[in-house]
Amino acid sequence: RNPKISVRHDVAYWRDDTFAPHIWRFHGVEGICVDVTRCRPISTVGKSRRQVAEEARNAIVKVLRMENSPVRPEFETRPRRATPGA
């Protein structure tokens, strides 16, 4: 409801942001209205962080009925950087 807020930059937690600065900025934003929907729990046993993230994304897409949406997040199209020890 606040035209100065960008969901992409002020609300979503993605890119190379670290959690603490993001959540600090997020709590300072006024005028956010959200709907919360719970999905089934996702088991993390034996899965990589990326596998868990993909499973979580798929669950969200399903509950929002966006399976046929042509829109894909920006992070899926950008080159991935190597992680230390990978």
BELVEN-V626300 format. One record per backbone hydrogen bond with DSSP energy under -0.5 kcal/mol. CO is the residue of the C=O (numbers start at 1). NH is the residue of the N-H. E is the energy in kcal/mol with one decimal. If there is no record, write none. Layout:
BEGIN
co=(CO,CO)
nh=(NH,NH)
e=(E,E)
END
This chain:
BEGIN
co=(1,2,5,6,6,7,7,12,14,18,19,20,21,22,23,24,25,26,31,44,48,49,50,51,52,53,54,55,56,57,58,59,60,61,62,66,73,74,74,83)
nh=(3,5,7,10,11,11,12,14,17,22,23,24,25,26,27,28,28,29,2,47,52,53,54,55,56,57,58,59,60,61,62,63,64,66,65,69,76,77,78,86)
e=(-0.7,-2.2,-0.6,-3.6,-0.9,-1.0,-2.9,-0.8,-1.4,-1.7,-2.9,-2.1,-2.3,-2.9,-2.3,-0.6,-1.1,-1.5,-0.6,-2.0,-2.3,-2.5,-2.4,-2.4,-2.5,-2.7,-2.6,-2.0,-2.2,-2.8,-2.2,-2.4,-2.1,-2.9,-1.3,-2.0,-1.5,-1.6,-0.9,-2.1)
END
